[in-house]
Amino acid sequence: MTVLLTGGSRGIGEAIVRALHGAGHSVFFTYVAQRERADQIARELGERVACGRFDLADADALPALVDECVRRFGGVDALVNNAAVFEENPFDGDDYARWRAGWERTFAINLFGTANLTWLAMRTMRKQPAGPNGTRGRIINIASRAAHRGELSYADYGASKAALVNLTKSIARSCARDGIVAFAVAPGFIETEMAADELARARAQVEAEIPSGRVGTPDDVARIVAFLVSGEADYSTGTTIDVNGASYLR
């Protein structure tokens, strides 16, 4: 099975690349800034893993991303939309231009880029033969706990992830007839570079809100994604799986 993954050079994305490779899948993943690290991961894992630099905010570049995955590995059986930005943008700031820029950049990557890439990948998926349960493709969107509880200083991030959860539901309902299933995975705080600044500032407060008593690891998320890619959960299409140590329950 071939998986196209966005944002695979660090954190949750890297853990997903490794988990999928370990499960026997071929993986094409993207990066933006960390070319050296991305190339190192691809070299380490070998011939079933490849990477390329693609910016989700560049809509015109995304057709080439799907084409490259197909060229390398013959198709796109699953798309994991993981790439995202997470930057503080409080309501009580005094820079209107910064406020607007934060919302525009966050949605350009977290939502619009994901929606565009998903639309493109599904064109390839529809042409592929159906598997034993009738599935031609799987879409897995990495959302966030922030999608459900609201955020104090990251409202644009939370709103983008809430929209991503709704997009997942729309894909599940609209594209089931095409043999395409969709899931969202919603992590809480995870030990990643993206969350490092916030954890450095308020780790004690963050951990106090988690009944499990610890911040999650990238592997906690990667194992869930690998399970969804396997096809064992296809009839649960449209659902969101929370990975947050019981820190927020719906």
Backbone torsions as a table, in degrees:
resi	resn	phi	psi	omega
1	MET	NA	141.2	179.5
2	THR	-106.8	131.7	-179.7
3	VAL	-120.2	130.8	172.2
4	LEU	-101.2	123.9	-175.0
5	LEU	-126.6	132.1	175.0
6	THR	-95.7	140.2	176.9
7	GLY	69.7	62.8	-174.1
8	GLY	-109.4	12.2	-172.7
9	SER	-93.0	-5.4	-179.4
10	ARG	-161.1	168.6	170.8
11	GLY	54.3	-133.5	-179.0
12	ILE	-59.8	-41.8	-178.8
13	GLY	-60.3	-46.4	178.4
14	GLU	-61.6	-42.5	179.0
15	ALA	-61.5	-37.5	178.2
16	ILE	-67.1	-43.6	177.0
17	VAL	-54.8	-47.4	-177.1
18	ARG	-67.4	-40.0	179.2
19	ALA	-65.7	-42.1	-179.6
20	LEU	-68.5	-41.3	176.4
21	HIS	-61.4	-42.8	178.9
22	GLY	-63.4	-26.1	178.2
23	ALA	-85.4	1.0	175.7
24	GLY	97.2	6.3	-178.1
25	HIS	-87.7	157.1	168.0
26	SER	-90.4	139.9	-174.3
27	VAL	-132.2	127.5	168.1
28	PHE	-111.5	121.0	-177.3
29	PHE	-124.2	156.4	-178.5
30	THR	-105.4	161.5	171.4
31	TYR	-147.6	168.6	174.5
32	VAL	-121.6	-58.4	-173.8
33	ALA	-100.5	-28.7	-168.8
34	GLN	-98.9	65.4	-177.5
35	ARG	-63.3	-45.2	-177.2
36	GLU	-60.4	-44.1	179.4
37	ARG	-66.2	-41.7	179.5
38	ALA	-62.2	-46.0	179.3
39	ASP	-62.5	-36.8	179.0
40	GLN	-63.1	-43.5	179.1
41	ILE	-62.5	-45.8	-178.7
42	ALA	-62.9	-42.4	178.9
43	ARG	-65.1	-41.6	-178.2
44	GLU	-63.1	-42.0	-174.9
45	LEU	-83.9	-23.9	170.9
46	GLY	100.3	-158.2	-164.8
47	GLU	-68.3	-19.7	179.4
48	ARG	-87.6	7.6	179.3
49	VAL	-130.8	132.9	176.4
50	ALA	-142.3	161.5	-177.8
51	CYS	-143.3	163.0	177.6
52	GLY	-156.6	154.6	179.9
53	ARG	-87.3	115.9	177.5
54	PHE	-142.6	134.1	178.6
55	ASP	-101.4	117.7	-178.4
56	LEU	-60.5	-24.8	179.9
57	ALA	-73.3	-13.0	179.0
58	ASP	-95.4	89.9	-174.5
59	ALA	-59.8	-33.8	-176.9
60	ASP	-70.7	-19.3	-179.3
61	ALA	-86.2	-15.1	-170.6
62	LEU	-71.0	-33.4	174.5
63	PRO	-57.4	-37.4	179.4
64	ALA	-67.0	-29.2	177.5
65	LEU	-65.0	-48.3	178.1
66	VAL	-62.5	-43.9	179.7
67	ASP	-59.8	-39.2	-179.5
68	GLU	-67.0	-40.1	177.0
69	CYS	-62.9	-43.2	178.7
70	VAL	-64.2	-41.6	-179.6
71	ARG	-63.3	-41.0	-177.1
72	ARG	-72.3	-44.1	-168.0
73	PHE	-127.5	2.5	170.6
74	GLY	93.3	-4.7	-180.0
75	GLY	173.9	-171.9	173.6
76	VAL	-136.7	97.6	-179.9
77	ASP	-82.6	-30.7	178.3
78	ALA	-145.6	143.9	175.6
79	LEU	-119.0	123.8	176.2
80	VAL	-110.7	110.4	-178.9
81	ASN	-90.6	96.2	-174.7
82	ASN	-111.4	-30.9	-174.8
83	ALA	-59.2	137.0	-178.6
84	ALA	-162.8	162.1	171.8
85	VAL	-118.3	150.5	-173.7
86	PHE	-146.4	98.6	-176.0
87	GLU	-135.1	139.3	-178.2
88	GLU	-61.8	134.7	-179.2
89	ASN	-152.2	74.5	-169.5
90	PRO	-73.4	156.5	178.0
91	PHE	-66.5	-28.1	-173.8
92	ASP	-96.5	18.3	175.1
93	GLY	-70.6	170.1	-178.0
94	ASP	-120.4	13.6	-179.1
95	ASP	-115.7	99.2	-176.4
96	TYR	-63.6	-39.8	179.6
97	ALA	-63.6	-40.8	178.4
98	ARG	-65.1	-41.6	177.6
99	TRP	-56.9	-50.4	179.9
100	ARG	-63.7	-43.7	-179.1
101	ALA	-62.2	-37.8	178.2
102	GLY	-62.1	-46.6	178.9
103	TRP	-64.2	-42.9	-177.5
104	GLU	-65.9	-44.2	179.9
105	ARG	-67.3	-43.5	-178.5
106	THR	-61.1	-45.9	-179.5
107	PHE	-72.6	-32.7	179.3
108	ALA	-60.0	-37.7	-178.2
109	ILE	-93.1	-53.3	-171.2
110	ASN	-69.6	-30.5	-176.7
111	LEU	-118.4	-59.0	-173.7
112	PHE	-64.9	-43.7	177.7
113	GLY	-61.5	-42.0	177.9
114	THR	-63.6	-45.4	179.8
115	ALA	-62.6	-41.8	-179.5
116	ASN	-65.3	-45.8	-179.5
117	LEU	-65.3	-38.2	178.3
118	THR	-62.0	-45.5	179.0
119	TRP	-58.5	-43.3	-179.8
120	LEU	-67.8	-44.1	-178.9
121	ALA	-64.1	-35.4	-178.6
122	MET	-67.1	-26.2	175.9
123	ARG	-62.5	-37.8	176.2
124	THR	-72.8	-42.3	-177.6
125	MET	-59.5	-40.2	-177.3
126	ARG	-62.7	-24.9	-178.5
127	LYS	-85.5	-9.6	-175.6
128	GLN	-85.1	151.3	176.8
129	PRO	-65.6	145.9	180.0
130	ALA	-74.4	146.8	175.8
131	GLY	-78.9	-173.5	-176.4
132	PRO	-57.9	-31.7	179.8
133	ASN	-100.1	14.4	177.1
134	GLY	86.4	4.3	-177.5
135	THR	-86.1	132.3	176.5
136	ARG	-105.2	-21.5	-178.3
137	GLY	-164.1	154.6	179.2
138	ARG	-127.5	133.2	175.4
139	ILE	-112.2	125.1	179.0
140	ILE	-125.0	115.3	-177.0
141	ASN	-103.6	124.6	177.3
142	ILE	-84.7	104.4	-178.4
143	ALA	-93.9	-135.3	-178.0
144	SER	-171.6	153.7	169.5
145	ARG	-54.7	-31.6	-179.4
146	ALA	-59.9	-22.7	179.1
147	ALA	-64.1	-24.9	-170.9
148	HIS	-109.2	-29.6	-172.9
149	ARG	-105.0	-11.9	-175.0
150	GLY	82.7	150.5	-177.5
151	GLU	-124.3	146.4	-176.9
152	LEU	-78.4	-44.9	-175.2
153	SER	-119.1	3.9	-177.1
154	TYR	-132.0	48.1	-174.8
155	ALA	-62.3	-36.7	-179.9
156	ASP	-65.7	-39.3	176.9
157	TYR	-63.7	-49.6	180.0
158	GLY	-60.1	-41.6	-179.6
159	ALA	-66.0	-39.1	179.1
160	SER	-65.1	-37.1	-179.8
161	LYS	-75.0	-32.4	173.9
162	ALA	-63.3	-42.2	176.8
163	ALA	-63.9	-35.2	178.9
164	LEU	-65.2	-38.8	176.4
165	VAL	-62.8	-42.8	178.9
166	ASN	-66.1	-38.4	175.6
167	LEU	-58.7	-41.0	178.3
168	THR	-58.2	-45.4	179.1
169	LYS	-63.1	-40.7	-179.9
170	SER	-65.1	-41.8	177.0
171	ILE	-60.8	-46.1	-178.0
172	ALA	-58.8	-42.9	-177.0
173	ARG	-77.8	-40.1	-174.5
174	SER	-79.2	-30.2	-168.9
175	CYS	-110.6	4.4	176.5
176	ALA	-58.6	-36.4	-179.9
177	ARG	-64.3	-19.8	178.4
178	ASP	-93.8	1.4	-177.6
179	GLY	79.3	25.6	-179.9
180	ILE	-113.6	128.6	178.9
181	VAL	-112.8	160.2	-176.3
182	ALA	-144.9	144.9	179.4
183	PHE	-140.8	154.3	169.3
184	ALA	-117.9	142.8	174.2
185	VAL	-119.0	126.1	-172.0
186	ALA	-118.4	89.9	177.9
187	PRO	-73.0	152.2	164.6
188	GLY	-86.9	-145.4	177.6
189	PHE	-68.2	129.7	179.6
190	ILE	-126.5	143.4	179.7
191	GLU	-70.5	87.9	179.5
192	THR	-136.4	167.6	175.4
193	GLU	-61.9	-35.4	-178.4
194	MET	-61.1	-36.9	-177.1
195	ALA	-96.1	1.1	-171.1
196	ALA	-61.0	-44.0	-177.4
197	ASP	-63.7	-44.4	-179.6
198	GLU	-66.5	-39.8	178.9
199	LEU	-67.8	-36.2	177.5
200	ALA	-64.6	-34.6	-177.6
201	ARG	-80.1	-35.7	-169.6
202	ALA	-142.8	37.6	-176.9
203	ARG	-58.6	-44.2	-177.3
204	ALA	-59.7	-41.9	179.2
205	GLN	-67.3	-42.2	179.4
206	VAL	-61.4	-47.6	-177.8
207	GLU	-67.0	-31.7	179.2
208	ALA	-65.4	-23.4	-179.6
209	GLU	-88.1	-2.9	-174.9
210	ILE	-108.3	107.5	-179.7
211	PRO	-56.6	-30.1	178.6
212	SER	-69.6	-15.3	172.3
213	GLY	85.3	8.4	179.7
214	ARG	-150.6	156.2	170.1
215	VAL	-76.8	144.0	-177.1
216	GLY	-71.1	165.4	177.2
217	THR	-111.3	158.6	175.0
218	PRO	-55.7	-34.4	179.7
219	ASP	-65.3	-30.3	176.7
220	ASP	-58.8	-37.5	179.7
221	VAL	-80.4	-42.5	-175.5
222	ALA	-60.9	-37.1	-180.0
223	ARG	-64.6	-37.6	177.7
224	ILE	-65.9	-44.3	-179.9
225	VAL	-61.8	-43.7	179.6
226	ALA	-61.1	-37.9	177.3
227	PHE	-64.0	-43.6	-179.4
228	LEU	-66.5	-38.5	177.9
229	VAL	-64.5	-29.6	-176.1
230	SER	-63.3	-22.4	-177.9
231	GLY	94.1	-4.8	-177.6
232	GLU	-68.6	-17.2	-176.3
233	ALA	-114.3	17.1	-171.2
234	ASP	-56.8	-33.8	-177.9
235	TYR	-74.3	-7.4	174.9
236	SER	-93.4	19.3	-178.6
237	THR	-51.2	141.1	179.6
238	GLY	94.9	-8.2	-175.0
239	THR	-88.1	160.8	173.7
240	THR	-115.5	130.1	178.5
241	ILE	-104.2	121.1	179.0
242	ASP	-84.5	136.6	178.3
243	VAL	-130.5	77.4	-171.6
244	ASN	-141.6	15.6	177.0
245	GLY	64.6	27.4	-179.2
246	ALA	68.9	21.2	179.1
247	SER	-76.5	-18.8	174.0
248	TYR	-151.7	120.4	-176.7
249	LEU	-120.8	140.2	-177.2
250	ARG	-114.3	NA	NA
